[in-house]
Amino acid sequence: MPRIKSLEDLKKIKENAKDLTSARSEGKTRVVIGMGTCGIAAGARKVMDAVLAELEKRGLHDVTVETTGCIGMCQQEPLLDVIRAGQGRITYGKVEPEDVPRIIADHVVNGTIVQDKVIGRAD
């Protein structure tokens, strides 16, 4: 780990980290699962396990899976976002592990939004 001796050193480290993380997910589909306390209590861990298992089963290694904390929609947990390259974020709510194969097949693979589970959009 480099020693930070000035604000300029810190800025360089920040820029390098930003470059690394953006390159990691650039052009890839992202699946983001709400893993705040409210999400975990509602079953987000099982949803995460189902997402990872479905991606592995389908051999989809070009999809990044991320977690996030609470975003204030606790009544809709577990939350799962799909962000396809060049498209807006789609938020699915009250996601059960049984919903995951359909969301992965329809939205992640084929680009068709699973309308009955959508609770938010950022187009």
N, CA, C and O atoms as CSV, one atom per row, in Angstrom:
chain,resi,resn,atom,element,x,y,z
A,1,MET,N,N,0.845,-1.173,0.000
A,1,MET,CA,C,0.000,0.000,0.000
A,1,MET,C,C,0.892,1.239,0.000
A,1,MET,O,O,1.774,1.367,0.849
A,2,PRO,N,N,0.669,2.147,-0.941
A,2,PRO,CA,C,1.504,3.347,-0.995
A,2,PRO,C,C,1.225,4.263,0.202
A,2,PRO,O,O,0.112,4.322,0.724
A,3,ARG,N,N,2.256,4.958,0.605
A,3,ARG,CA,C,2.100,5.920,1.705
A,3,ARG,C,C,1.481,7.188,1.153
A,3,ARG,O,O,1.849,7.667,0.080
A,4,ILE,N,N,0.559,7.709,1.889
A,4,ILE,CA,C,-0.103,8.952,1.496
A,4,ILE,C,C,0.552,10.088,2.265
A,4,ILE,O,O,0.471,10.162,3.491
A,5,LYS,N,N,1.207,10.976,1.512
A,5,LYS,CA,C,1.913,12.084,2.139
A,5,LYS,C,C,1.252,13.421,1.856
A,5,LYS,O,O,1.568,14.429,2.487
A,6,SER,N,N,0.328,13.419,0.897
A,6,SER,CA,C,-0.315,14.686,0.555
A,6,SER,C,C,-1.706,14.419,-0.014
A,6,SER,O,O,-2.070,13.285,-0.325
A,7,LEU,N,N,-2.451,15.481,-0.136
A,7,LEU,CA,C,-3.774,15.380,-0.753
A,7,LEU,C,C,-3.651,14.916,-2.202
A,7,LEU,O,O,-4.515,14.194,-2.700
A,8,GLU,N,N,-2.601,15.320,-2.863
A,8,GLU,CA,C,-2.366,14.906,-4.250
A,8,GLU,C,C,-2.165,13.390,-4.347
A,8,GLU,O,O,-2.664,12.760,-5.279
A,9,ASP,N,N,-1.435,12.802,-3.390
A,9,ASP,CA,C,-1.265,11.345,-3.351
A,9,ASP,C,C,-2.619,10.645,-3.208
A,9,ASP,O,O,-2.891,9.648,-3.878
A,10,LEU,N,N,-3.453,11.179,-2.331
A,10,LEU,CA,C,-4.776,10.599,-2.112
A,10,LEU,C,C,-5.628,10.686,-3.376
A,10,LEU,O,O,-6.332,9.737,-3.718
A,11,LYS,N,N,-5.565,11.810,-4.062
A,11,LYS,CA,C,-6.320,11.982,-5.316
A,11,LYS,C,C,-5.864,10.984,-6.381
A,11,LYS,O,O,-6.689,10.448,-7.121
A,12,LYS,N,N,-4.566,10.735,-6.460
A,12,LYS,CA,C,-4.044,9.761,-7.428
A,12,LYS,C,C,-4.555,8.356,-7.118
A,12,LYS,O,O,-4.945,7.618,-8.022
A,13,ILE,N,N,-4.551,7.992,-5.841
A,13,ILE,CA,C,-5.054,6.672,-5.437
A,13,ILE,C,C,-6.536,6.549,-5.779
A,13,ILE,O,O,-6.985,5.512,-6.266
A,14,LYS,N,N,-7.283,7.604,-5.522
A,14,LYS,CA,C,-8.721,7.599,-5.823
A,14,LYS,C,C,-8.960,7.413,-7.327
A,14,LYS,O,O,-9.802,6.609,-7.727
A,15,GLU,N,N,-8.227,8.145,-8.147
A,15,GLU,CA,C,-8.386,8.037,-9.605
A,15,GLU,C,C,-8.029,6.637,-10.105
A,15,GLU,O,O,-8.730,6.082,-10.951
A,16,ASN,N,N,-6.947,6.071,-9.587
A,16,ASN,CA,C,-6.551,4.711,-9.978
A,16,ASN,C,C,-7.624,3.706,-9.597
A,16,ASN,O,O,-7.951,2.816,-10.383
A,17,ALA,N,N,-8.171,3.841,-8.405
A,17,ALA,CA,C,-9.224,2.928,-7.959
A,17,ALA,C,C,-10.467,3.082,-8.818
A,17,ALA,O,O,-11.105,2.090,-9.174
A,18,LYS,N,N,-10.817,4.320,-9.154
A,18,LYS,CA,C,-11.987,4.568,-9.996
A,18,LYS,C,C,-11.803,3.935,-11.375
A,18,LYS,O,O,-12.730,3.336,-11.919
A,19,ASP,N,N,-10.611,4.071,-11.929
A,19,ASP,CA,C,-10.326,3.461,-13.230
A,19,ASP,C,C,-10.460,1.945,-13.167
A,19,ASP,O,O,-11.034,1.331,-14.067
A,20,LEU,N,N,-9.936,1.347,-12.117
A,20,LEU,CA,C,-10.003,-0.113,-11.979
A,20,LEU,C,C,-11.433,-0.614,-11.832
A,20,LEU,O,O,-11.815,-1.595,-12.470
A,21,THR,N,N,-12.223,0.050,-11.000
A,21,THR,CA,C,-13.588,-0.429,-10.767
A,21,THR,C,C,-14.485,-0.166,-11.961
A,21,THR,O,O,-15.358,-0.985,-12.248
A,22,SER,N,N,-14.309,0.931,-12.665
A,22,SER,CA,C,-15.162,1.177,-13.824
A,22,SER,C,C,-14.805,0.227,-14.957
A,22,SER,O,O,-15.690,-0.190,-15.705
A,23,ALA,N,N,-13.545,-0.121,-15.103
A,23,ALA,CA,C,-13.148,-1.060,-16.153
A,23,ALA,C,C,-13.699,-2.449,-15.878
A,23,ALA,O,O,-13.958,-3.220,-16.802
A,24,ARG,N,N,-13.878,-2.762,-14.599
A,24,ARG,CA,C,-14.348,-4.085,-14.229
A,24,ARG,C,C,-15.789,-4.324,-14.685
A,24,ARG,O,O,-16.133,-5.447,-15.055
A,25,SER,N,N,-16.640,-3.290,-14.668
A,25,SER,CA,C,-18.040,-3.504,-15.008
A,25,SER,C,C,-18.462,-2.814,-16.299
A,25,SER,O,O,-19.624,-2.914,-16.694
A,26,GLU,N,N,-17.546,-2.118,-16.963
A,26,GLU,CA,C,-17.885,-1.406,-18.185
A,26,GLU,C,C,-18.373,-2.365,-19.262
A,26,GLU,O,O,-17.701,-3.345,-19.586
A,27,GLY,N,N,-19.548,-2.074,-19.814
A,27,GLY,CA,C,-20.092,-2.890,-20.883
A,27,GLY,C,C,-20.733,-4.179,-20.427
A,27,GLY,O,O,-21.236,-4.943,-21.252
A,28,LYS,N,N,-20.725,-4.439,-19.135
A,28,LYS,CA,C,-21.309,-5.667,-18.615
A,28,LYS,C,C,-22.684,-5.387,-18.035
A,28,LYS,O,O,-22.993,-4.265,-17.636
A,29,THR,N,N,-23.490,-6.414,-17.999
A,29,THR,CA,C,-24.750,-6.324,-17.281
A,29,THR,C,C,-24.440,-6.444,-15.799
A,29,THR,O,O,-23.599,-7.243,-15.385
A,30,ARG,N,N,-25.136,-5.633,-15.005
A,30,ARG,CA,C,-24.939,-5.651,-13.555
A,30,ARG,C,C,-26.228,-6.070,-12.869
A,30,ARG,O,O,-27.314,-5.635,-13.253
A,31,VAL,N,N,-26.106,-6.909,-11.864
A,31,VAL,CA,C,-27.215,-7.274,-10.994
A,31,VAL,C,C,-26.832,-6.782,-9.609
A,31,VAL,O,O,-25.786,-7.154,-9.076
A,32,VAL,N,N,-27.688,-5.937,-9.023
A,32,VAL,CA,C,-27.403,-5.356,-7.720
A,32,VAL,C,C,-28.496,-5.804,-6.749
A,32,VAL,O,O,-29.686,-5.648,-7.024
A,33,ILE,N,N,-28.084,-6.355,-5.629
A,33,ILE,CA,C,-29.033,-6.884,-4.655
A,33,ILE,C,C,-28.929,-6.072,-3.372
A,33,ILE,O,O,-27.836,-5.842,-2.854
A,34,GLY,N,N,-30.087,-5.638,-2.866
A,34,GLY,CA,C,-30.143,-4.877,-1.628
A,34,GLY,C,C,-29.841,-5.763,-0.434
A,34,GLY,O,O,-30.615,-6.662,-0.103
A,35,MET,N,N,-28.706,-5.504,0.212
A,35,MET,CA,C,-28.280,-6.324,1.347
A,35,MET,C,C,-28.156,-5.504,2.620
A,35,MET,O,O,-27.312,-5.787,3.470
A,36,GLY,N,N,-29.008,-4.477,2.748
A,36,GLY,CA,C,-29.094,-3.774,4.023
A,36,GLY,C,C,-29.777,-4.695,5.020
A,36,GLY,O,O,-30.229,-5.783,4.664
A,37,THR,N,N,-29.847,-4.263,6.251
A,37,THR,CA,C,-30.474,-5.082,7.288
A,37,THR,C,C,-31.894,-5.467,6.901
A,37,THR,O,O,-32.319,-6.604,7.106
A,38,CYS,N,N,-32.625,-4.507,6.338
A,38,CYS,CA,C,-34.007,-4.780,5.940
A,38,CYS,C,C,-34.071,-5.825,4.831
A,38,CYS,O,O,-34.943,-6.693,4.852
A,39,GLY,N,N,-33.169,-5.752,3.877
A,39,GLY,CA,C,-33.135,-6.723,2.783
A,39,GLY,C,C,-32.778,-8.116,3.270
A,39,GLY,O,O,-33.388,-9.105,2.863
A,40,ILE,N,N,-31.791,-8.185,4.139
A,40,ILE,CA,C,-31.378,-9.483,4.676
A,40,ILE,C,C,-32.521,-10.112,5.466
A,40,ILE,O,O,-32.783,-11.309,5.347
A,41,ALA,N,N,-33.198,-9.302,6.268
A,41,ALA,CA,C,-34.323,-9.808,7.061
A,41,ALA,C,C,-35.451,-10.317,6.166
A,41,ALA,O,O,-36.180,-11.234,6.542
A,42,ALA,N,N,-35.591,-9.725,4.992
A,42,ALA,CA,C,-36.663,-10.115,4.062
A,42,ALA,C,C,-36.277,-11.284,3.161
A,42,ALA,O,O,-37.122,-11.795,2.426
A,43,GLY,N,N,-35.007,-11.720,3.202
A,43,GLY,CA,C,-34.598,-12.876,2.417
A,43,GLY,C,C,-33.613,-12.607,1.305
A,43,GLY,O,O,-33.483,-13.419,0.389
A,44,ALA,N,N,-32.913,-11.483,1.362
A,44,ALA,CA,C,-31.982,-11.128,0.291
A,44,ALA,C,C,-30.835,-12.119,0.130
A,44,ALA,O,O,-30.337,-12.310,-0.980
A,45,ARG,N,N,-30.411,-12.751,1.220
A,45,ARG,CA,C,-29.310,-13.732,1.092
A,45,ARG,C,C,-29.728,-14.900,0.202
A,45,ARG,O,O,-28.940,-15.371,-0.618
A,46,LYS,N,N,-30.948,-15.361,0.359
A,46,LYS,CA,C,-31.439,-16.456,-0.481
A,46,LYS,C,C,-31.567,-16.004,-1.933
A,46,LYS,O,O,-31.304,-16.780,-2.852
A,47,VAL,N,N,-31.968,-14.756,-2.139
A,47,VAL,CA,C,-32.051,-14.209,-3.498
A,47,VAL,C,C,-30.652,-14.134,-4.103
A,47,VAL,O,O,-30.455,-14.506,-5.260
A,48,MET,N,N,-29.682,-13.656,-3.328
A,48,MET,CA,C,-28.293,-13.588,-3.802
A,48,MET,C,C,-27.785,-14.977,-4.181
A,48,MET,O,O,-27.178,-15.157,-5.237
A,49,ASP,N,N,-28.035,-15.950,-3.321
A,49,ASP,CA,C,-27.616,-17.327,-3.623
A,49,ASP,C,C,-28.261,-17.819,-4.913
A,49,ASP,O,O,-27.610,-18.471,-5.729
A,50,ALA,N,N,-29.543,-17.505,-5.096
A,50,ALA,CA,C,-30.258,-17.935,-6.302
A,50,ALA,C,C,-29.685,-17.267,-7.548
A,50,ALA,O,O,-29.564,-17.908,-8.592
A,51,VAL,N,N,-29.329,-15.984,-7.449
A,51,VAL,CA,C,-28.734,-15.271,-8.585
A,51,VAL,C,C,-27.403,-15.909,-8.958
A,51,VAL,O,O,-27.160,-16.206,-10.128
A,52,LEU,N,N,-26.545,-16.119,-7.971
A,52,LEU,CA,C,-25.236,-16.707,-8.245
A,52,LEU,C,C,-25.368,-18.111,-8.839
A,52,LEU,O,O,-24.638,-18.467,-9.764
A,53,ALA,N,N,-26.289,-18.899,-8.310
A,53,ALA,CA,C,-26.498,-20.255,-8.826
A,53,ALA,C,C,-27.027,-20.227,-10.260
A,53,ALA,O,O,-26.598,-21.025,-11.093
A,54,GLU,N,N,-27.951,-19.318,-10.550
A,54,GLU,CA,C,-28.535,-19.238,-11.904
A,54,GLU,C,C,-27.499,-18.771,-12.914
A,54,GLU,O,O,-27.438,-19.296,-14.026
A,55,LEU,N,N,-26.691,-17.798,-12.543
A,55,LEU,CA,C,-25.639,-17.333,-13.453
A,55,LEU,C,C,-24.634,-18.439,-13.728
A,55,LEU,O,O,-24.187,-18.608,-14.862
A,56,GLU,N,N,-24.276,-19.195,-12.691
A,56,GLU,CA,C,-23.342,-20.309,-12.856
A,56,GLU,C,C,-23.954,-21.392,-13.733
A,56,GLU,O,O,-23.297,-21.911,-14.635
A,57,LYS,N,N,-25.195,-21.730,-13.472
A,57,LYS,CA,C,-25.902,-22.757,-14.248
A,57,LYS,C,C,-25.934,-22.415,-15.736
A,57,LYS,O,O,-25.805,-23.296,-16.586
A,58,ARG,N,N,-26.108,-21.138,-16.041
A,58,ARG,CA,C,-26.190,-20.685,-17.431
A,58,ARG,C,C,-24.825,-20.329,-18.020
A,58,ARG,O,O,-24.728,-20.006,-19.204
A,59,GLY,N,N,-23.781,-20.385,-17.210
A,59,GLY,CA,C,-22.445,-20.045,-17.693
A,59,GLY,C,C,-22.300,-18.578,-18.040
A,59,GLY,O,O,-21.536,-18.227,-18.938
A,60,LEU,N,N,-23.027,-17.713,-17.337
A,60,LEU,CA,C,-22.985,-16.272,-17.604
A,60,LEU,C,C,-21.901,-15.623,-16.746
A,60,LEU,O,O,-22.155,-15.203,-15.617
A,61,HIS,N,N,-20.702,-15.548,-17.292
A,61,HIS,CA,C,-19.572,-14.998,-16.551
A,61,HIS,C,C,-19.331,-13.531,-16.877
A,61,HIS,O,O,-18.420,-12.911,-16.329
A,62,ASP,N,N,-20.151,-12.973,-17.774
A,62,ASP,CA,C,-20.000,-11.570,-18.139
A,62,ASP,C,C,-21.003,-10.681,-17.420
A,62,ASP,O,O,-21.254,-9.557,-17.853
A,63,VAL,N,N,-21.579,-11.170,-16.330
A,63,VAL,CA,C,-22.524,-10.410,-15.517
A,63,VAL,C,C,-21.871,-10.156,-14.164
A,63,VAL,O,O,-21.394,-11.087,-13.516
A,64,THR,N,N,-21.852,-8.895,-13.740
A,64,THR,CA,C,-21.318,-8.603,-12.420
A,64,THR,C,C,-22.459,-8.598,-11.405
A,64,THR,O,O,-23.555,-8.115,-11.688
A,65,VAL,N,N,-22.186,-9.135,-10.238
A,65,VAL,CA,C,-23.156,-9.160,-9.151
A,65,VAL,C,C,-22.602,-8.297,-8.030
A,65,VAL,O,O,-21.477,-8.494,-7.572
A,66,GLU,N,N,-23.408,-7.338,-7.596
A,66,GLU,CA,C,-22.987,-6.400,-6.573
A,66,GLU,C,C,-24.047,-6.349,-5.477
A,66,GLU,O,O,-25.177,-6.800,-5.665
A,67,THR,N,N,-23.669,-5.800,-4.349
A,67,THR,CA,C,-24.626,-5.577,-3.268
A,67,THR,C,C,-24.675,-4.098,-2.946
A,67,THR,O,O,-23.746,-3.349,-3.246
A,68,THR,N,N,-25.759,-3.694,-2.337
A,68,THR,CA,C,-25.904,-2.321,-1.869
A,68,THR,C,C,-26.625,-2.354,-0.537
A,68,THR,O,O,-27.229,-3.362,-0.171
A,69,GLY,N,N,-26.558,-1.254,0.179
A,69,GLY,CA,C,-27.258,-1.145,1.449
A,69,GLY,C,C,-28.695,-0.726,1.232
A,69,GLY,O,O,-29.212,-0.786,0.116
A,70,CYS,N,N,-29.319,-0.313,2.277
A,70,CYS,CA,C,-30.726,0.100,2.232
A,70,CYS,C,C,-30.887,1.351,1.381
A,70,CYS,O,O,-30.085,2.280,1.475
A,71,ILE,N,N,-31.923,1.373,0.553
A,71,ILE,CA,C,-32.209,2.559,-0.254
A,71,ILE,C,C,-33.550,3.178,0.132
A,71,ILE,O,O,-34.051,4.065,-0.559
A,72,GLY,N,N,-34.123,2.713,1.228
A,72,GLY,CA,C,-35.323,3.340,1.761
A,72,GLY,C,C,-36.640,2.769,1.273
A,72,GLY,O,O,-37.692,3.368,1.498
A,73,MET,N,N,-36.605,1.649,0.624
A,73,MET,CA,C,-37.846,1.024,0.165
A,73,MET,C,C,-38.013,-0.327,0.870
A,73,MET,O,O,-38.239,-1.357,0.235
A,74,CYS,N,N,-37.895,-0.291,2.180
A,74,CYS,CA,C,-37.877,-1.513,2.988
A,74,CYS,C,C,-39.120,-2.374,2.774
A,74,CYS,O,O,-39.043,-3.601,2.831
A,75,GLN,N,N,-40.246,-1.745,2.532
A,75,GLN,CA,C,-41.487,-2.497,2.340
A,75,GLN,C,C,-41.480,-3.310,1.051
A,75,GLN,O,O,-42.336,-4.175,0.868
A,76,GLN,N,N,-40.528,-3.047,0.153
A,76,GLN,CA,C,-40.448,-3.757,-1.125
A,76,GLN,C,C,-39.338,-4.806,-1.149
A,76,GLN,O,O,-39.149,-5.479,-2.162
A,77,GLU,N,N,-38.610,-4.952,-0.059
A,77,GLU,CA,C,-37.496,-5.903,-0.007
A,77,GLU,C,C,-37.976,-7.339,-0.146
A,77,GLU,O,O,-39.112,-7.649,0.212
A,78,PRO,N,N,-37.139,-8.204,-0.652
A,78,PRO,CA,C,-35.808,-8.011,-1.225
A,78,PRO,C,C,-35.877,-7.288,-2.587
A,78,PRO,O,O,-36.763,-7.535,-3.405
A,79,LEU,N,N,-34.916,-6.401,-2.785
A,79,LEU,CA,C,-34.804,-5.644,-4.030
A,79,LEU,C,C,-33.675,-6.199,-4.885
A,79,LEU,O,O,-32.640,-6.629,-4.375
A,80,LEU,N,N,-33.893,-6.181,-6.185
A,80,LEU,CA,C,-32.889,-6.642,-7.136
A,80,LEU,C,C,-32.939,-5.704,-8.327
A,80,LEU,O,O,-33.997,-5.521,-8.931
A,81,ASP,N,N,-31.814,-5.113,-8.669
A,81,ASP,CA,C,-31.718,-4.232,-9.834
A,81,ASP,C,C,-31.005,-4.951,-10.964
A,81,ASP,O,O,-30.073,-5.723,-10.737
A,82,VAL,N,N,-31.450,-4.690,-12.172
A,82,VAL,CA,C,-30.747,-5.153,-13.368
A,82,VAL,C,C,-30.392,-3.913,-14.171
A,82,VAL,O,O,-31.247,-3.080,-14.472
A,83,ILE,N,N,-29.122,-3.809,-14.508
A,83,ILE,CA,C,-28.641,-2.696,-15.318
A,83,ILE,C,C,-27.891,-3.287,-16.499
A,83,ILE,O,O,-26.768,-3.774,-16.364
A,84,ARG,N,N,-28.529,-3.235,-17.648
A,84,ARG,CA,C,-27.881,-3.722,-18.875
A,84,ARG,C,C,-27.108,-2.584,-19.502
A,84,ARG,O,O,-27.518,-1.427,-19.411
A,85,ALA,N,N,-26.007,-2.896,-20.131
A,85,ALA,CA,C,-25.155,-1.886,-20.754
A,85,ALA,C,C,-25.982,-1.004,-21.676
A,85,ALA,O,O,-26.703,-1.504,-22.540
A,86,GLY,N,N,-25.877,0.302,-21.494
A,86,GLY,CA,C,-26.567,1.253,-22.344
A,86,GLY,C,C,-28.047,1.417,-22.033
A,86,GLY,O,O,-28.747,2.134,-22.747
A,87,GLN,N,N,-28.533,0.774,-20.995
A,87,GLN,CA,C,-29.947,0.876,-20.626
A,87,GLN,C,C,-30.061,1.364,-19.187
A,87,GLN,O,O,-29.082,1.351,-18.440
A,88,GLY,N,N,-31.247,1.789,-18.809
A,88,GLY,CA,C,-31.471,2.275,-17.459
A,88,GLY,C,C,-31.614,1.144,-16.459
A,88,GLY,O,O,-31.758,-0.025,-16.818
A,89,ARG,N,N,-31.569,1.527,-15.207
A,89,ARG,CA,C,-31.714,0.585,-14.103
A,89,ARG,C,C,-33.181,0.206,-13.947
A,89,ARG,O,O,-34.061,1.066,-13.962
A,90,ILE,N,N,-33.432,-1.077,-13.799
A,90,ILE,CA,C,-34.773,-1.591,-13.500
A,90,ILE,C,C,-34.702,-2.205,-12.112
A,90,ILE,O,O,-33.851,-3.053,-11.844
A,91,THR,N,N,-35.597,-1.778,-11.230
A,91,THR,CA,C,-35.632,-2.309,-9.874
A,91,THR,C,C,-36.820,-3.242,-9.729
A,91,THR,O,O,-37.964,-2.878,-10.002
A,92,TYR,N,N,-36.519,-4.446,-9.294
A,92,TYR,CA,C,-37.547,-5.449,-9.015
A,92,TYR,C,C,-37.735,-5.523,-7.510
A,92,TYR,O,O,-36.766,-5.463,-6.754
A,93,GLY,N,N,-38.991,-5.654,-7.072
A,93,GLY,CA,C,-39.276,-5.707,-5.651
A,93,GLY,C,C,-39.964,-6.983,-5.230
A,93,GLY,O,O,-40.565,-7.694,-6.035
A,94,LYS,N,N,-39.858,-7.252,-3.927
A,94,LYS,CA,C,-40.423,-8.457,-3.325
A,94,LYS,C,C,-39.991,-9.699,-4.106
A,94,LYS,O,O,-40.793,-10.585,-4.403
A,95,VAL,N,N,-38.705,-9.729,-4.424
A,95,VAL,CA,C,-38.139,-10.820,-5.219
A,95,VAL,C,C,-37.950,-12.054,-4.333
A,95,VAL,O,O,-37.356,-11.980,-3.257
A,96,GLU,N,N,-38.454,-13.149,-4.795
A,96,GLU,CA,C,-38.282,-14.446,-4.133
A,96,GLU,C,C,-37.245,-15.244,-4.922
A,96,GLU,O,O,-37.066,-14.991,-6.113
A,97,PRO,N,N,-36.563,-16.191,-4.299
A,97,PRO,CA,C,-35.603,-17.009,-5.044
A,97,PRO,C,C,-36.230,-17.666,-6.277
A,97,PRO,O,O,-35.552,-17.876,-7.283
A,98,GLU,N,N,-37.509,-17.985,-6.199
A,98,GLU,CA,C,-38.203,-18.608,-7.341
A,98,GLU,C,C,-38.355,-17.658,-8.527
A,98,GLU,O,O,-38.552,-18.113,-9.654
A,99,ASP,N,N,-38.267,-16.331,-8.293
A,99,ASP,CA,C,-38.374,-15.337,-9.368
A,99,ASP,C,C,-37.074,-15.182,-10.143
A,99,ASP,O,O,-37.078,-14.722,-11.285
A,100,VAL,N,N,-35.979,-15.560,-9.531
A,100,VAL,CA,C,-34.658,-15.291,-10.098
A,100,VAL,C,C,-34.437,-15.928,-11.473
A,100,VAL,O,O,-33.965,-15.231,-12.371
A,101,PRO,N,N,-34.752,-17.221,-11.693
A,101,PRO,CA,C,-34.511,-17.779,-13.028
A,101,PRO,C,C,-35.245,-17.017,-14.141
A,101,PRO,O,O,-34.712,-16.856,-15.239
A,102,ARG,N,N,-36.452,-16.555,-13.858
A,102,ARG,CA,C,-37.214,-15.801,-14.866
A,102,ARG,C,C,-36.581,-14.434,-15.109
A,102,ARG,O,O,-36.484,-13.996,-16.256
A,103,ILE,N,N,-36.150,-13.756,-14.049
A,103,ILE,CA,C,-35.508,-12.450,-14.221
A,103,ILE,C,C,-34.198,-12.592,-14.991
A,103,ILE,O,O,-33.902,-11.784,-15.871
A,104,ILE,N,N,-33.428,-13.602,-14.668
A,104,ILE,CA,C,-32.158,-13.817,-15.382
A,104,ILE,C,C,-32.421,-14.164,-16.845
A,104,ILE,O,O,-31.817,-13.574,-17.740
A,105,ALA,N,N,-33.318,-15.114,-17.091
A,105,ALA,CA,C,-33.593,-15.539,-18.476
A,105,ALA,C,C,-34.215,-14.415,-19.297
A,105,ALA,O,O,-33.745,-14.104,-20.391
A,106,ASP,N,N,-35.268,-13.811,-18.767
A,106,ASP,CA,C,-35.991,-12.800,-19.551
A,106,ASP,C,C,-35.227,-11.489,-19.663
A,106,ASP,O,O,-35.034,-10.981,-20.768
A,107,HIS,N,N,-34.792,-10.939,-18.545
A,107,HIS,CA,C,-34.194,-9.606,-18.587
A,107,HIS,C,C,-32.691,-9.627,-18.849
A,107,HIS,O,O,-32.213,-8.967,-19.772
A,108,VAL,N,N,-31.950,-10.377,-18.050
A,108,VAL,CA,C,-30.491,-10.368,-18.197
A,108,VAL,C,C,-30.077,-10.947,-19.545
A,108,VAL,O,O,-29.253,-10.360,-20.247
A,109,VAL,N,N,-30.645,-12.096,-19.909
A,109,VAL,CA,C,-30.237,-12.758,-21.157
A,109,VAL,C,C,-30.923,-12.147,-22.376
A,109,VAL,O,O,-30.262,-11.823,-23.362
A,110,ASN,N,N,-32.255,-11.986,-22.315
A,110,ASN,CA,C,-33.019,-11.595,-23.506
A,110,ASN,C,C,-33.434,-10.135,-23.564
A,110,ASN,O,O,-33.951,-9.693,-24.589
A,111,GLY,N,N,-33.226,-9.376,-22.504
A,111,GLY,CA,C,-33.554,-7.953,-22.530
A,111,GLY,C,C,-35.020,-7.622,-22.355
A,111,GLY,O,O,-35.425,-6.483,-22.588
A,112,THR,N,N,-35.825,-8.589,-21.950
A,112,THR,CA,C,-37.253,-8.368,-21.753
A,112,THR,C,C,-37.521,-8.155,-20.262
A,112,THR,O,O,-37.255,-9.033,-19.441
A,113,ILE,N,N,-38.042,-6.996,-19.931
A,113,ILE,CA,C,-38.302,-6.656,-18.534
A,113,ILE,C,C,-39.456,-7.497,-17.998
A,113,ILE,O,O,-40.466,-7.684,-18.677
A,114,VAL,N,N,-39.300,-7.996,-16.788
A,114,VAL,CA,C,-40.328,-8.805,-16.116
A,114,VAL,C,C,-41.282,-7.821,-15.434
A,114,VAL,O,O,-41.101,-7.477,-14.266
A,115,GLN,N,N,-42.287,-7.376,-16.169
A,115,GLN,CA,C,-43.151,-6.266,-15.754
A,115,GLN,C,C,-43.848,-6.463,-14.412
A,115,GLN,O,O,-43.979,-5.506,-13.648
A,116,ASP,N,N,-44.295,-7.668,-14.108
A,116,ASP,CA,C,-45.066,-7.870,-12.884
A,116,ASP,C,C,-44.234,-7.749,-11.612
A,116,ASP,O,O,-44.805,-7.716,-10.522
A,117,LYS,N,N,-42.924,-7.683,-11.707
A,117,LYS,CA,C,-42.061,-7.537,-10.537
A,117,LYS,C,C,-41.406,-6.154,-10.450
A,117,LYS,O,O,-40.718,-5.860,-9.473
A,118,VAL,N,N,-41.615,-5.299,-11.468
A,118,VAL,CA,C,-40.970,-3.985,-11.514
A,118,VAL,C,C,-41.608,-3.037,-10.500
A,118,VAL,O,O,-42.830,-2.909,-10.427
A,119,ILE,N,N,-40.742,-2.371,-9.716
A,119,ILE,CA,C,-41.235,-1.339,-8.809
A,119,ILE,C,C,-40.572,0.016,-9.076
A,119,ILE,O,O,-40.967,1.028,-8.497
A,120,GLY,N,N,-39.569,0.031,-9.948
A,120,GLY,CA,C,-38.892,1.291,-10.260
A,120,GLY,C,C,-38.059,1.204,-11.522
A,120,GLY,O,O,-37.587,0.138,-11.918
A,121,ARG,N,N,-37.893,2.374,-12.144
A,121,ARG,CA,C,-37.104,2.481,-13.369
A,121,ARG,C,C,-36.273,3.754,-13.330
A,121,ARG,O,O,-36.715,4.779,-12.811
A,122,ALA,N,N,-35.091,3.684,-13.870
A,122,ALA,CA,C,-34.254,4.878,-14.077
A,122,ALA,C,C,-33.782,4.815,-15.524
A,122,ALA,O,O,-32.688,4.336,-15.822
A,123,ASP,N,N,-34.626,5.306,-16.404
A,123,ASP,CA,C,-34.321,5.243,-17.841
A,123,ASP,C,C,-33.435,6.360,-18.280
A,123,ASP,O,O,-33.089,6.447,-19.458
